[in-house]
Amino acid sequence: MKNIITIPFLFAIFITFLSCPCYSINKSNDKINILNDQASELIRQKKYSEAMKLCEKIISIDKYNSVALSYRGYIYTKNGEYELAFKDCEKAIKIDKNNKLAWYGLGVSLDYYEKYDQAISKFNRAIEIDSGWTWAYIGRGISYCNKKQYDIGMQDFSKALELNPKEASAYANRGRGYYDIANYSESIKDYNKAIELDSTNMDAYYGRGCSYLLSNDYENALTDFRKVIEISPNYAPALMNIGYIYFYQGKFDSAIEILTKAVNINPKEPQSYFYRGLAYYNLNKFQSAIDDFSECIIIDPKYYPAYSERGSCYLALNQQIDNALNDYNQAILLNQSSDNYNDRALAYLFKRNYNMAIIDLKEAIKLDPKNYKAKRNLILIYSIKYAWLIIIILILTGMFIYGKILMRRSQQ
């Protein structure tokens, strides 16, 4: 007689299979894989906060999920939380040594901490795992450029573009490399291409604006910096550069307004205070300028132009010459430039210390033979110092000429 498996018995087997741990694990893995795919898509769309929530959910289900840990690590790098990124990527690699995104995240974190050689080694590992992954080349290129090895860095960006000609970030980073070596025309070309491929690439607009700025193309620079503000209204570096341009255009009130916004967003950036101080100085608001230069110095005690400009404010007030001298001394200690010696000479002139003023002006001319301000000031000081001698010479010359005239008349 044949063995017959009844329907109830088949149902019992099916129920047993569903409750089997192996089936539950597979079902759970399928769910996690779907969630990881969703997180990946959110990251691609730059929806980092939503992606972060999804990664947290995955990790709460499976704390050993290498993919989710590496995604979260990547998001941490985008949020500037590099220590957390490093920890997540390390965990991910312990679970899966071939997780290229985790190696990439380690590289980005180490680059932030200026450990460039270590960062490059991590990007190398990512390239070993996947030699066709553009982002590993871009990351390594950034680290090489940060090491000032621009030739190698630019080769990596070009390799990334060879692999993916539509990778906007590769163009943007190569544009930054050209900017760093002062090749502004090539920099602008690469930034143009990056913006053509991704019209929302804020870094490309900002980088191109900086290249225009150093090419003295203020109008195009302003256009780009304003575009950055459209994309990210609180991006302080763009606001600072707009203020800088307004200052050099002589729009001092506008410069103060925009630089105040920059200061409010990032009160730890010394240059914003410095340029606002210059704008106040040009409006004869010397005390406000002194306050800004002082704040700049508090943030960065080695920012020597702030000492020099504050010294000029003290001279303008005409009653704080010793303070001015102290500032010029500090400026020269930090940077022995021709202009700093010329400025200190003026402080000595106010104190009628002509000998020290002459010494400083001679040093200024020695450092820069084309410093016509120093040459002019040296002539001025000589004329003041020896004014009595000049007067005597003029009087004696006049008396001599007058005597000659009288003698000629008497002979007639």
C-alpha positions, 0 to 999 in steps of 0.5 A, spaced: 500 500 500 502 506 498 504 512 503 499 517 502 500 524 505 494 527 507 492 535 507 492 536 514 499 533 515 502 537 509 499 543 513 502 541 519 509 541 516 508 548 512 506 551 519 513 547 522 517 550 516 514 557 518 516 557 525 523 554 523 529 559 526 532 558 519 526 561 515 525 567 520 532 569 519 532 569 512 525 573 512 529 578 517 535 578 512 530 580 506 527 585 510 534 588 512 536 588 505 530 592 503 531 597 508 538 597 506 536 599 499 532 604 501 537 607 505 542 607 499 537 611 495 536 616 500 543 617 501 543 618 493 538 623 494 542 627 499 536 626 504 541 624 510 536 625 516 531 620 513 537 615 511 540 616 518 533 614 521 533 608 517 540 606 518 538 606 526 532 602 525 536 597 521 542 597 526 536 596 532 534 590 528 541 587 527 547 591 530 552 587 526 549 589 519 556 592 516 552 595 510 548 599 515 554 601 519 558 603 513 552 607 511 551 611 518 558 612 518 558 615 511 552 620 513 556 622 519 562 624 515 557 628 511 554 631 518 562 633 520 561 628 525 568 624 524 569 621 530 562 617 530 564 616 522 570 612 524 567 608 529 562 606 525 566 604 519 571 600 524 565 596 526 563 595 519 570 592 517 571 588 523 564 584 520 566 585 513 573 586 511 571 587 504 566 593 505 569 598 500 564 604 503 567 603 510 574 603 508 572 610 504 569 612 510 575 611 514 579 615 509 575 621 509 575 621 517 583 620 517 583 626 512 579 630 516 584 629 522 590 631 517 592 624 517 593 624 510 598 618 509 593 613 513 587 616 509 590 614 502 592 607 505 584 606 506 582 609 500 587 604 497 584 598 500 577 601 497 580 601 490 583 594 491 576 591 493 573 595 487 578 598 482 572 601 478 569 605 484 570 613 482 569 615 489 575 611 492 579 615 487 576 622 488 577 621 496 584 619 495 585 625 490 583 629 495 588 627 500 594 627 495 592 634 494 591 636 502 599 633 502 600 638 496 602 632 492 597 636 486 600 632 480 598 625 483 591 628 486 589 631 479 591 624 476 586 621 481 580 626 479 582 624 472 581 617 473 575 618 476 572 622 470 575 616 466 571 611 469 565 616 470 565 622 465 558 625 468 561 625 476 560 632 478 564 631 484 570 629 480 570 636 476 569 640 482 575 637 486 579 637 480 577 645 480 579 645 487 586 642 485 587 647 480 585 653 484 590 651 490 596 651 484 593 658 482 591 656 475 584 659 476 582 659 468 583 651 468 579 651 475 573 655 472 573 650 466 572 644 471 567 648 476 563 650 469 563 642 468 561 640 475 555 645 475 553 643 468 552 636 471 549 638 477 546 645 478 545 644 485 553 643 487 554 648 492 561 647 492 562 648 485 559 655 485 563 657 491 569 654 488 568 658 482 566 664 485 573 664 489 577 663 482 573 669 479 575 673 486 582 671 485 582 673 478 579 680 480 572 678 476 568 681 482 561 681 478 562 673 476 564 672 483 558 675 486 554 672 482 556 665 484 557 667 492 549 669 491 548 662 488 551 659 494 547 663 499 540 661 495 542 654 496 545 654 503 543 661 506 547 660 512 554 659 509 558 663 512 564 663 507 560 665 502 557 671 506 564 673 508 567 673 501 561 678 499 562 682 504 570 682 502 568 684 495 563 690 497 569 692 501 573 693 495 568 696 491 567 701 496 561 699 499 562 700 506 555 700 509 553 694 505 560 690 507 558 691 514 551 689 514 553 682 510 559 681 514 555 682 521 551 676 518 557 672 517 559 673 524 553 671 527 553 665 523 560 663 525 563 667 530 570 664 530 572 666 523 577 671 524 577 674 517 570 676 518 571 681 523 578 683 520 574 685 513 568 688 517 574 692 521 577 695 515 570 697 513 569 701 519 576 704 519 574 707 512 568 710 515 572 713 520 569 709 526 575 707 529 573 704 536 568 699 532 574 698 528 579 697 534 573 692 537 573 688 531 581 687 530 581 685 537 576 680 536 580 677 530 586 677 534 583 673 540 581 668 535 587 668 532 593 671 535 598 670 529 593 674 525 598 679 524 594 684 519 589 685 525 595 688 529 597 692 523 590 695 522 589 696 529 595 700 530 593 704 524 586 706 528 590 708 534 594 712 530 588 715 527 585 717 534 592 720 536 592 719 543 594 712 543 601 712 540 604 707 545 598 702 543 600 703 536 607 702 537 606 695 541 601 693 535 606 694 530 612 691 534 607 685 534 606 685 527 613 685 525 615 680 530 610 675 526 611 678 519 617 682 517 614 686 511 616 692 508 609 695 510 609 693 517 616 697 518 613 703 514 607 703 519 611 703 525 616 709 522 609 713 522 608 711 529 615 713 531 614 720 527 608 721 531 612 721 537 618 725 534 623 719 534 626 721 528 632 716 528 628 710 529 623 712 524 629 713 519 631 706 521 625 703 520 624 706 513 630 704 511 629 697 513 622 698 509 626 700 503 631 694 503 625 689 504 621 692 498 625 697 493 619 699 490 615 701 496 614 708 494 610 710 500 616 708 505 621 713 500 616 718 500 616 718 508 623 718 508 624 724 505 618 727 509 622 725 515 629 728 513 625 734 511 622 735 518 628 732 522 633 737 518 628 743 517 632 748 522 638 746 517 634 747 511 632 754 514 639 756 515 641 754 509 636 758 505 637 764 509 645 764 508 643 762 501 639 768 500 644 773 504 649 771 499 645 772 493 643 779 496 650 781 498 652 779 491 646 784 488 649 789 493 656 789 490 654 789 483 650 795 484 655 799 488 660 797 482 655 801 478 
